[in-house]
Amino acid sequence: MKTIDDLVGEGVAGRRVFVRADLNVPLDGERITDDGRIRAAVPTITKLAEHGARVVVASHLGRPKGAPDPQYSLAPVAKRLGELLGTSVRGDVAFAADTVGDSAKATVGAMADGGVTLLENLRFNPGETSKDDAERGAFADQLAALAEAYVGDGFGAVHRKHASVYDLPARLPHAAGYLIATEVGVLRKLTEDVRRPYAVVLGGAKVSDKLGVIDHLLTKADRILIGGGMAYTFLQAQGHDVGKSLLQEDQLPAVQGYLERAGELGVEFVLPVDVVAADGFPDLKSKAPTHPVTVRADAIPAELEGLDIGPESRKLYAAKLADTATVFWNGPMGVFEHPDYAEGTRAVAQALLDSPAFTVVGGGDSAAAVRQLGFDEAAFGHISTGGGASLEYLEGKTLPGLSALED
């Protein structure tokens, strides 16, 4: 796989270089609530601009239905990207009001060496996500007309067979950006050259989102710690009542199978021993105080809903992480967005910092939680921007966006 350094070494001054970034940040209206993915794109864009490339940046945001939708516009992202790039680029970051239309052609055509243009949301065009090869390819042709080289740097999208991720690299000289190169290197440390003991911490709402990675990691990890909403399906599978807690009953047979396999393989499964519960889900906008109670995980009252791991579980999880050499964490331990239910996630993050292990925070809500709870990102071994892409890599799947970058 050619890298951005290889591309720059061949000379990029005056050339239009298309950078497929992942700028899919959370928005509250036009306010960006977490700019981590934008900051992660800065090194690659800066490198190209400082060497005189005319950088055409593209990304998706949210899930528009193949047509322009103002709530998913990348305009606020263009402003923040310009602030982060600062003086490393020539002029302000220009924003094209479409992807391959008149605005994109005019804006890209007017660029100077070292300039940066951000195109409007790629998913405003149905060809980006189409399952029809011809429709997707036609959109990739239009994108290719805007540039002379391609850099893939949106790791969070490489598991998608989309036009800008999979089809476009085949049409242009291509290379991997710094973010993708770093992510792949880190994930190899979690799959191919693992230092042990190796612990995996999985949280988040749904077991169904993590089935594939659990299945694959049963043969890789020494210890799997479960928290978040998905923990209640595991507790129910062990025969415990979970009250009004989130439960995926259709996944109970699969979860029971994983618990049995873990025992056969000698993999330690760690589940909460107590939980913080309430009589309903908290208001995440107002953050109004609730009335949490701590109850045993094997005896959650019928009228309560588990919303975080409890204090004894936090101690247990910290102890299980203290002697590790490698830790992968994906998914919060509870409803961290509300202060009454953030302590479980905080405890896991702190345990990672206290551990001597190489620690990887696996993107998505976990990365957002680390930032929201005030932790220093640099203190962790790596904070991924990958989310679903990281999980699919750990499942052993072939990722279309990575395959497309291989020569």
C-alpha positions in Angstrom: 0.0 0.0 0.0 1.5 3.3 -1.1 1.6 6.0 1.6 1.1 9.7 1.5 4.8 10.2 2.0 5.4 8.1 -1.2 2.9 10.4 -3.1 4.5 13.6 -1.8 7.9 12.2 -2.7 6.8 11.9 -6.3 5.7 15.5 -6.3 2.3 17.0 -5.6 2.9 20.7 -6.2 0.2 22.1 -8.5 -1.7 18.8 -8.6 -5.3 18.4 -7.5 -5.3 15.7 -4.8 -8.6 14.2 -3.6 -8.6 13.4 0.1 -11.4 11.1 1.2 -11.6 12.0 4.9 -14.1 11.1 7.6 -15.6 14.3 8.9 -18.8 12.7 10.1 -19.0 14.7 13.4 -22.0 15.1 15.7 -23.9 18.3 15.3 -26.3 20.2 17.5 -27.9 22.4 14.8 -24.8 24.0 13.3 -22.7 23.5 16.4 -20.1 20.7 16.3 -20.2 18.9 19.6 -17.1 16.8 19.1 -14.5 17.8 16.5 -12.2 14.8 17.0 -12.6 13.4 13.5 -11.8 16.8 12.0 -8.6 17.1 14.0 -7.7 13.6 13.0 -7.8 14.6 9.3 -5.5 17.7 9.7 -2.1 16.0 9.4 -2.7 14.5 6.0 -4.3 17.7 4.6 -1.5 19.8 6.1 1.2 17.6 4.5 -0.3 17.9 1.1 -1.0 21.6 1.3 2.4 22.5 2.6 3.9 20.7 -0.4 1.9 22.7 -2.8 -1.0 20.4 -3.6 -4.5 21.7 -4.4 -6.4 19.6 -1.9 -10.0 18.6 -2.6 -11.4 17.2 0.7 -14.6 15.1 0.7 -16.6 13.3 3.4 -20.1 12.1 4.3 -22.1 13.4 7.3 -25.0 11.5 8.7 -27.5 9.5 6.6 -29.2 11.8 4.1 -31.3 9.9 1.6 -29.3 10.6 -1.6 -30.5 14.2 -1.9 -29.4 17.6 -0.4 -30.6 18.0 3.2 -29.6 21.2 5.1 -29.3 19.5 8.5 -26.5 17.3 7.1 -24.5 20.1 5.4 -20.8 20.1 5.8 -20.7 23.9 5.9 -20.0 24.1 9.7 -17.3 21.5 9.2 -15.6 23.7 6.6 -15.4 26.5 9.0 -13.9 24.3 11.8 -11.5 22.7 9.4 -10.2 26.1 8.4 -9.7 27.1 12.1 -7.7 23.9 12.7 -5.6 24.2 9.6 -4.8 27.8 10.3 -1.8 29.2 8.5 -0.6 25.8 7.2 -2.8 26.2 4.1 -3.1 29.1 1.6 -6.1 31.2 2.3 -9.4 30.0 3.9 -10.9 26.6 3.3 -13.2 27.0 0.4 -16.6 25.3 0.5 -18.3 23.9 -2.6 -22.1 23.9 -2.3 -22.4 20.6 -4.1 -20.3 17.5 -4.8 -19.7 17.3 -8.6 -21.9 20.2 -9.9 -21.1 23.7 -11.0 -20.1 24.9 -7.5 -17.6 22.1 -7.1 -16.1 22.5 -10.5 -15.8 26.3 -10.1 -14.4 26.1 -6.6 -11.8 23.5 -7.4 -10.9 25.2 -10.6 -10.1 28.4 -8.8 -7.8 26.8 -6.2 -4.2 28.0 -5.9 -1.3 25.8 -4.9 -1.6 24.9 -1.2 -5.3 25.7 -1.1 -8.0 23.5 0.3 -11.6 23.0 -0.8 -14.2 21.0 1.1 -17.0 19.5 -1.1 -20.6 19.3 0.2 -21.8 16.0 1.7 -21.0 13.1 -0.6 -24.2 11.3 0.4 -26.3 14.1 -1.1 -25.6 12.2 -4.3 -27.4 8.8 -4.6 -24.4 7.4 -6.5 -22.2 7.5 -3.4 -24.0 4.7 -1.6 -25.7 2.9 -4.4 -25.5 -0.9 -4.5 -25.6 -0.7 -8.3 -22.1 -0.8 -9.6 -22.9 1.3 -12.7 -24.5 4.1 -10.8 -21.7 4.1 -8.2 -19.1 4.0 -10.9 -20.7 6.9 -12.8 -20.5 9.1 -9.6 -16.9 8.0 -9.1 -16.1 9.1 -12.7 -17.5 12.6 -11.8 -15.4 12.7 -8.7 -12.3 11.6 -10.5 -12.7 14.5 -13.0 -12.0 16.9 -10.1 -8.5 15.5 -9.2 -5.3 13.9 -10.4 -4.5 11.7 -7.4 -6.4 10.2 -4.5 -5.6 9.8 -0.8 -7.8 7.6 1.3 -7.8 8.9 4.9 -11.3 8.2 6.2 -10.8 5.1 8.2 -14.3 5.3 9.6 -15.7 4.6 6.1 -13.4 2.0 4.8 -15.8 -0.8 5.6 -18.3 0.7 3.1 -18.3 -0.2 -0.6 -19.1 3.4 -1.5 -18.1 5.4 -4.6 -15.6 7.7 -2.9 -14.1 4.9 -0.8 -14.0 1.9 -3.2 -14.5 2.9 -6.8 -12.6 6.2 -6.9 -9.2 4.9 -6.0 -9.3 2.6 -9.0 -9.6 5.7 -11.3 -6.7 7.7 -9.9 -3.1 7.1 -8.6 -3.8 6.4 -4.9 -2.2 6.3 -1.5 -3.1 5.9 2.2 -3.1 9.0 4.4 -1.6 9.2 7.8 -4.8 8.3 9.7 -5.4 5.1 7.8 -1.8 4.0 8.0 -1.9 4.6 11.8 -5.2 2.8 12.3 -4.1 -0.2 10.4 -0.8 -0.4 12.3 -2.6 -0.2 15.6 -5.2 -2.8 14.7 -2.5 -5.2 13.6 -1.2 -5.0 17.2 -4.7 -6.2 18.3 -4.8 -9.1 15.9 -1.4 -10.3 14.7 1.3 -9.3 17.3 -0.6 -9.2 20.6 1.1 -8.7 23.9 -0.6 -10.6 26.7 -2.7 -10.6 28.8 -5.1 -9.1 26.3 -8.3 -7.7 27.6 -11.3 -6.5 25.5 -13.9 -4.1 27.0 -17.1 -4.0 25.1 -20.1 -1.7 25.9 -22.8 0.2 24.1 -26.4 -0.4 23.7 -26.9 -3.5 21.6 -25.4 -7.0 21.7 -26.3 -7.5 18.0 -23.8 -4.7 17.1 -20.9 -6.7 18.6 -21.7 -10.3 17.9 -19.2 -10.6 15.1 -16.4 -9.1 17.1 -17.2 -11.2 20.1 -17.1 -14.3 18.0 -13.7 -13.5 16.5 -12.2 -12.3 19.7 -13.0 -15.4 21.6 -10.0 -17.0 19.9 -7.8 -13.9 20.5 -8.5 -12.3 23.9 -7.7 -13.6 27.4 -10.5 -11.6 29.0 -13.7 -10.0 27.8 -15.4 -7.4 30.0 -19.0 -6.5 29.2 -20.8 -3.3 30.1 -23.4 -0.9 28.8 -26.9 -1.8 27.6 -25.6 -5.0 26.1 -24.7 -6.4 29.5 -28.3 -7.0 30.4 -28.7 -9.5 27.6 -25.7 -11.4 29.0 -27.2 -11.2 32.5 -30.5 -12.5 31.3 -28.7 -15.3 29.5 -27.3 -16.3 32.9 -30.8 -16.6 34.2 -31.0 -13.2 36.0 -34.0 -10.9 35.9 -33.0 -7.5 34.4 -36.2 -5.4 35.1 -36.9 -2.8 32.5 -33.2 -2.8 31.3 -32.4 -2.9 27.6 -32.8 -6.5 26.5 -32.4 -8.2 23.1 -34.3 -11.4 23.7 -33.7 -12.6 20.1 -29.9 -12.6 20.9 -30.2 -14.8 24.0 -29.3 -18.1 22.3 -26.2 -16.5 20.7 -25.1 -15.0 23.9 -25.5 -18.3 25.8 -23.4 -19.9 23.1 -20.6 -17.4 23.5 -20.6 -17.9 27.3 -20.3 -21.6 26.8 -17.5 -21.3 24.2 -15.6 -18.9 26.4 -15.6 -21.5 29.2 -14.4 -24.1 26.8 -11.6 -21.9 25.4 -10.5 -20.6 28.8 -11.5 -17.0 28.0 -12.7 -15.1 31.1 -16.0 -13.3 30.7 -16.5 -10.5 33.2 -20.0 -9.1 33.8 -21.3 -6.5 36.2 -21.9 -7.6 39.8 -23.9 -4.4 40.5 -25.6 -1.7 38.4 -26.8 1.8 38.9 -30.5 1.9 38.0 -33.5 4.2 37.9 -37.2 4.0 37.1 -36.7 5.5 33.6 -34.2 6.8 31.1 -32.7 10.2 32.0 -33.2 13.4 30.1 -30.0 13.9 28.2 -30.7 17.5 27.1 -31.6 19.0 30.4 -29.2 16.7 32.4 -31.8 17.1 35.2 -30.9 15.2 38.4 -32.5 11.7 38.7 -32.9 9.3 41.5 -30.3 6.5 40.9 -30.0 3.5 43.1 -27.4 0.8 43.2 -28.7 -2.8 43.0 -27.1 -6.2 42.6 -26.8 -7.2 38.9 -28.4 -10.6 39.6 -31.4 -9.0 41.3 -32.6 -5.9 39.4 -36.1 -5.0 40.5 -38.8 -5.3 37.9 -39.6 -1.6 38.0 -36.0 -0.4 37.4 -33.8 0.0 34.4 -30.0 -0.5 34.6 -28.1 2.5 33.3 -24.5 2.1 34.4 -22.2 -0.4 36.0 -22.1 0.0 39.8 -19.3 0.8 42.2 -18.3 -2.8 42.9 -18.3 -3.5 39.2 -16.0 -0.5 38.7 -13.5 -1.9 41.2 -13.7 -5.4 39.6 -13.2 -4.1 36.1 -10.2 -1.9 37.2 -8.6 -5.0 38.8 -9.2 -7.1 35.7 -7.4 -4.4 33.6 -4.5 -3.7 36.1 -2.2 -6.5 34.9 -2.9 -6.4 31.2 -0.4 -5.8 28.4 -3.0 -4.9 25.7 -6.5 -3.5 26.0 -9.1 -2.7 23.3 -12.1 -0.7 24.5 -15.2 -0.1 22.4 -18.5 1.2 23.9 -19.4 3.1 27.1 -20.3 1.3 30.3 -23.5 3.3 30.7 -25.4 6.4 29.8 -22.3 8.6 30.1 -24.0 11.6 28.6 -25.8 12.1 31.9 -23.6 12.8 35.0 -25.6 10.3 37.2 -24.6 7.4 34.9 -21.1 8.4 33.8 -19.0 6.9 36.6 -18.7 3.4 35.1 -17.3 4.8 31.8 -15.1 7.1 33.8 -13.7 4.3 35.8 -12.9 2.2 32.8 -11.1 5.1 31.1 -9.1 5.7 34.3 -8.3 2.0 34.6 -6.8 2.1 31.1 -4.7 5.1 32.1 -3.5 3.4 35.3 -2.7 0.2 33.4 0.8 -0.4 31.9 -1.0 -1.8 28.8 -1.0 -0.6 25.2 -4.5 0.8 25.2 -6.8 1.4 22.2 -10.0 3.3 22.5 -12.1 2.0 19.7 -13.8 5.1 18.3 -17.4 6.2 18.3 -19.1 6.8 21.7 -16.0 5.6 23.6 -13.8 8.3 22.0 -16.6 10.9 22.6 -16.8 9.8 26.2 -13.1 10.2 26.8 -13.2 13.7 25.5 -16.5 14.6 27.3 -15.3 13.3 30.6 -12.1 15.4 30.4 -9.4 12.9 29.9 -6.2 13.7 28.0 -6.4 11.8 24.7 -2.6 11.7 24.4 -2.5 9.6 27.6 -4.0 6.6 25.8 -2.1 4.4 23.4 -4.4 5.2 20.5 -7.9 6.7 20.1 -9.5 5.3 17.0 -11.8 7.2 14.6 -12.9 3.9 13.2 -16.0 2.8 15.1 -17.7 0.2 12.9 -14.7 -0.1 10.6 -12.5 -1.0 13.6 -14.9 -3.7 14.7 -15.1 -5.2 11.2 -11.3 -5.3 11.0 -11.2 -7.1 14.3 -13.9 -9.5 13.0 -11.4 -10.5 10.3 -13.5 -9.1 7.5 -12.1 -7.6 4.3 -12.6 -3.9 4.2 -13.4 -2.5 0.7 -11.7 0.8 1.3 -8.4 -0.8 2.3 -8.5 -3.3 -0.5 -8.9 -0.4 -2.9 -5.7 1.2 -1.7 -3.6 -1.8 -2.2 -1.5 -1.9 -5.4 
